[in-house]
Amino acid sequence: MDAFTAGLLQRIRTTESDLTRARETGDDFLAEVEQEELDDLHRLAAEHGVQFGTANV
């Protein structure tokens, strides 16, 4: 796995965790921001052929 892929997968994991925490604490604004970031990361991964399912995270 190259550095780009590893970094992208780490950012996805971190953002998923941050999104979960925002939802659990009821921070709707932060949850929206994190969801948008996660959507962007998923788009970036798809554009570069990076698989981000549970097998890779």
Sequence and secondary structure as in RCSB ss.txt:
>XXXX:A:sequence
MDAFTAGLLQRIRTTESDLTRARETGDDFLAEVEQEELDDLHRLAAEHGVQFGTANV
>XXXX:A:secstr
  HHHHHHHHHHHHHHHHHHHHHHHT HHHHHHHHHHHHHHHHHHHHTT   STTT 
